[in-house]
Amino acid sequence: MDTSGNSLPSGSDGSKRKVCYFYDSEVGNYYYGQGHPMKPHRMRMTHALLTQYGLLDHMHVLKPNPAREKDLCRFHADDYVYFLRRVTPDSQQELLKHLKRFNVGEDCPVFDGLYSFCQTYTGGSIGGAVKLNHGHCDIAINWSGGLHHAKKCEASGFCYVNDIVLAILELLKTHERVLYVDIDIHHGDGVEEAFYITDRVMTVSFHKFGDYFPGTGDIRDIGYGKGKYYALNVPLDDGIDDESYQSLFKPIMSKVMEVYRPGAVVLQCGADSLSGDRLGCFNLSVKGHAECVRFMRSFNVPLLLLGGGGYTIRNVARCWCYETSVALGVEIEDKMPQNEYIDYFGPEYTLHVAPSNMENKNSREMLDGIRAKLLDYLSKLQHAPSVQFQDNPPETQFSEENEDEDNKDEDNKDERIVVDSDVNLDYESNAATGKAKMEIVEPEAKDQNDVMAIDELAREVESTVIDTKNSKDSTVAGEADGDDAPVYQDSNVAGEADGDDAPAHHVTEKSPIDEMDQL
Ligand SMILES: [Zn+2]
């Protein structure tokens, strides 16, 4: 397999990178409940492998500062965040109306410490963005993040807070353009939706498409308005193997990097696209999955690596451990070192396990067609006059966001983000599309002093996107009683009359748990 990138200014791909790794030793203790496939314990298993392979010695290990309410509210609705903060397993009976409204309860259960879990995984992603913005590292890693399905005012697909959107908003303070790449088996719908009408963020999602959660991610969905061609979707079928996957990933991502020239890249490394995943149906090996990391790393652009799905947890730990070694440029042996979870990894006790012999339903013709279509979209973007970006990013300053595990400074916690005013994120045109209607439910007196223009602008555009795009969705969601999967026609972001720009697509809302039960 070709492991070379194509634009590394500093020499071979084997050159070292400075890596910051975010980990909270508490994160493995959160528990979604009996039988739930999402197991935060997998982060602890990953960490144990990193420790025993000696990889922690090669990187800066940081404990994330928990994201604060006002951090979460830069994307999420105030009342939704307030609800997440106060709901507990004991109080949820009194909050039934809200549970339903915010889609909390089934796939996204209320569990002990839910809010602090959200604060922790989000703190790692925002912290990684801050470290990259400061140039303190080349690559930042937060395997507990990557919860790409969460919406502005709704939990979805085991995700409550969209740490990715919040991390990208942070990166946008320094970088004119941010690229988001998603290799989870599920469509990265929450992130795509948040940035659907802007060219400041390009989203590219590779996912299983067709009768599969969350139902979005049609190849014809390409962004809208100023964001047209800045959202790309690569729909795939069951059983895709390493070679087929890379026959799309590399040419598409090469062209994206060449045309879009992002200042930073966020790669969501959902491991449910691995062979043998409890909820997935792809056939990637750990090496095939990690090839995406290796390839994106080779462009030598600040890189934020996040987790995501992944439900056969021994393979998730294998994958994220190996991908950490790839990020570092350190080779680790296949034979697994002794570690406290070694029993999970039998009978092989190796890092790499062979994929299965399942059928690859992605024919050569189909793959060729998908690649041609996406390269065609990118050629339009290449020639679009709108590809004129400011080269001088706005000046922003932050106080130190994160702290070393051995260097805690409690006093610093509330002065995490200090943003200069007069920051122009070029959101005006988006905000001006008009339909932004913020649902402000002030849960508590907020200190507005450090909520500067950038936050307001960011929230304004998110509100615009979500409110316009979700106007139909939310109605349907409100009507959907019980467990029946509502089938609805997702609305265009704006201007339904203009069918060419953003084809309306049918969305089958299906629970990932339903899919698990089918296996
Ligand atoms: Zn997933």
Residues whose N, C-alpha, C, O or C-beta is under 5 A from the ligand:
A	BS01	ZN	D184 I185 H186 G270 D272 G309
